[in-house]
Amino acid sequence: MKQSVIIELSTPEIVERLAEEKQQLVRLKLNNAVTPLENPIKIKEQRKTIARLMTELRKRELESLKK
């Protein structure tokens, strides 16, 4: 997920999406432990997406504190 898409989401949508992405990461890790994934780079991409979502949440939190 690109940063431009994340910025367009509302805060509740980001929180919901973050929970979904974390669940997906857990599933990917479990599947990789049982049988190696065809494309293990998906795990890395998933972590980056989670980081982007968390960064945007933190940015909005800091902006609301400044006001």
C-alpha atoms as an extended CHARMM CRD file, in Angstrom:
* protein
*
        67  EXT
         1         1  MET       CA              0.0000000000        0.0000000000        0.0000000000  PROA      1               0.0000000000
         2         2  LYS       CA              1.3900000000        3.3500000000       -1.0220000000  PROA      2               0.0000000000
         3         3  GLN       CA              1.6810000000        6.3210000000        1.3000000000  PROA      3               0.0000000000
         4         4  SER       CA             -0.5970000000        8.4150000000       -0.9160000000  PROA      4               0.0000000000
         5         5  VAL       CA             -3.4020000000        5.8860000000       -0.4170000000  PROA      5               0.0000000000
         6         6  ILE       CA             -2.8500000000        5.7930000000        3.3520000000  PROA      6               0.0000000000
         7         7  ILE       CA             -3.0550000000        9.5930000000        3.6370000000  PROA      7               0.0000000000
         8         8  GLU       CA             -6.4950000000        9.5650000000        2.0070000000  PROA      8               0.0000000000
         9         9  LEU       CA             -7.8870000000        7.1450000000        4.6180000000  PROA      9               0.0000000000
        10        10  SER       CA             -9.6680000000        8.3930000000        7.7220000000  PROA      10              0.0000000000
        11        11  THR       CA             -8.2010000000        7.6420000000       11.1390000000  PROA      11              0.0000000000
        12        12  PRO       CA            -10.7310000000        4.8710000000       12.0030000000  PROA      12              0.0000000000
        13        13  GLU       CA            -10.0870000000        3.2620000000        8.6140000000  PROA      13              0.0000000000
        14        14  ILE       CA             -6.3380000000        3.3030000000        9.2900000000  PROA      14              0.0000000000
        15        15  VAL       CA             -6.8280000000        1.6510000000       12.6890000000  PROA      15              0.0000000000
        16        16  GLU       CA             -9.0220000000       -1.0300000000       11.1180000000  PROA      16              0.0000000000
        17        17  ARG       CA             -6.5940000000       -1.5800000000        8.2570000000  PROA      17              0.0000000000
        18        18  LEU       CA             -3.6700000000       -1.8080000000       10.7000000000  PROA      18              0.0000000000
        19        19  ALA       CA             -5.3670000000       -4.6340000000       12.5990000000  PROA      19              0.0000000000
        20        20  GLU       CA             -6.0480000000       -6.4950000000        9.3440000000  PROA      20              0.0000000000
        21        21  GLU       CA             -2.4740000000       -6.0800000000        8.1500000000  PROA      21              0.0000000000
        22        22  LYS       CA             -1.0720000000       -7.3560000000       11.4570000000  PROA      22              0.0000000000
        23        23  GLN       CA             -3.2760000000      -10.4660000000       11.2340000000  PROA      23              0.0000000000
        24        24  GLN       CA             -2.1450000000      -11.0230000000        7.6660000000  PROA      24              0.0000000000
        25        25  LEU       CA              1.5140000000      -10.7610000000        8.7450000000  PROA      25              0.0000000000
        26        26  VAL       CA              0.9850000000      -13.3990000000       11.4320000000  PROA      26              0.0000000000
        27        27  ARG       CA             -0.6340000000      -15.7120000000        8.8680000000  PROA      27              0.0000000000
        28        28  LEU       CA              2.2370000000      -15.1820000000        6.4260000000  PROA      28              0.0000000000
        29        29  LYS       CA              4.8280000000      -15.9490000000        9.1110000000  PROA      29              0.0000000000
        30        30  LEU       CA              3.0030000000      -19.1270000000       10.1770000000  PROA      30              0.0000000000
        31        31  ASN       CA              2.6300000000      -20.3020000000        6.5910000000  PROA      31              0.0000000000
        32        32  ASN       CA              6.3030000000      -19.6150000000        5.9650000000  PROA      32              0.0000000000
        33        33  ALA       CA              7.2860000000      -21.6230000000        9.0400000000  PROA      33              0.0000000000
        34        34  VAL       CA              5.2670000000      -24.6470000000        7.9140000000  PROA      34              0.0000000000
        35        35  THR       CA              6.1410000000      -24.5430000000        4.2320000000  PROA      35              0.0000000000
        36        36  PRO       CA              8.3810000000      -21.8780000000        2.6980000000  PROA      36              0.0000000000
        37        37  LEU       CA              6.4580000000      -19.2180000000        0.8150000000  PROA      37              0.0000000000
        38        38  GLU       CA              6.7960000000      -18.9570000000       -2.9150000000  PROA      38              0.0000000000
        39        39  ASN       CA              7.6140000000      -15.2650000000       -2.4800000000  PROA      39              0.0000000000
        40        40  PRO       CA              9.0540000000      -14.5400000000        0.9930000000  PROA      40              0.0000000000
        41        41  ILE       CA              9.4250000000      -10.8570000000        0.1110000000  PROA      41              0.0000000000
        42        42  LYS       CA              5.6930000000      -10.5490000000        0.9030000000  PROA      42              0.0000000000
        43        43  ILE       CA              6.5950000000      -10.6640000000        4.6100000000  PROA      43              0.0000000000
        44        44  LYS       CA              8.9350000000       -7.7040000000        4.1950000000  PROA      44              0.0000000000
        45        45  GLU       CA              6.3140000000       -5.7580000000        2.2340000000  PROA      45              0.0000000000
        46        46  GLN       CA              3.7140000000       -6.4900000000        4.9110000000  PROA      46              0.0000000000
        47        47  ARG       CA              6.0080000000       -5.1370000000        7.6430000000  PROA      47              0.0000000000
        48        48  LYS       CA              6.6000000000       -1.9660000000        5.6250000000  PROA      48              0.0000000000
        49        49  THR       CA              2.8690000000       -1.4580000000        5.1290000000  PROA      49              0.0000000000
        50        50  ILE       CA              2.2960000000       -1.8080000000        8.8790000000  PROA      50              0.0000000000
        51        51  ALA       CA              5.0550000000        0.7160000000        9.5380000000  PROA      51              0.0000000000
        52        52  ARG       CA              3.5150000000        3.1820000000        7.0830000000  PROA      52              0.0000000000
        53        53  LEU       CA              0.1090000000        2.8700000000        8.7560000000  PROA      53              0.0000000000
        54        54  MET       CA              1.5940000000        3.3340000000       12.2170000000  PROA      54              0.0000000000
        55        55  THR       CA              3.6050000000        6.3410000000       11.0480000000  PROA      55              0.0000000000
        56        56  GLU       CA              0.5180000000        8.0360000000        9.6340000000  PROA      56              0.0000000000
        57        57  LEU       CA             -1.4010000000        7.3870000000       12.8720000000  PROA      57              0.0000000000
        58        58  ARG       CA              1.4140000000        8.8910000000       14.9360000000  PROA      58              0.0000000000
        59        59  LYS       CA              1.6320000000       11.8870000000       12.6000000000  PROA      59              0.0000000000
        60        60  ARG       CA             -2.0890000000       12.5720000000       13.0270000000  PROA      60              0.0000000000
        61        61  GLU       CA             -1.8070000000       12.1420000000       16.7810000000  PROA      61              0.0000000000
        62        62  LEU       CA              0.9720000000       14.7220000000       16.9740000000  PROA      62              0.0000000000
        63        63  GLU       CA             -0.9580000000       17.1470000000       14.7620000000  PROA      63              0.0000000000
        64        64  SER       CA             -4.0040000000       16.8870000000       17.0230000000  PROA      64              0.0000000000
        65        65  LEU       CA             -1.8320000000       17.5910000000       20.0910000000  PROA      65              0.0000000000
        66        66  LYS       CA             -0.4240000000       20.7460000000       18.5100000000  PROA      66              0.0000000000
        67        67  LYS       CA             -3.9150000000       22.1940000000       18.0080000000  PROA      67              0.0000000000
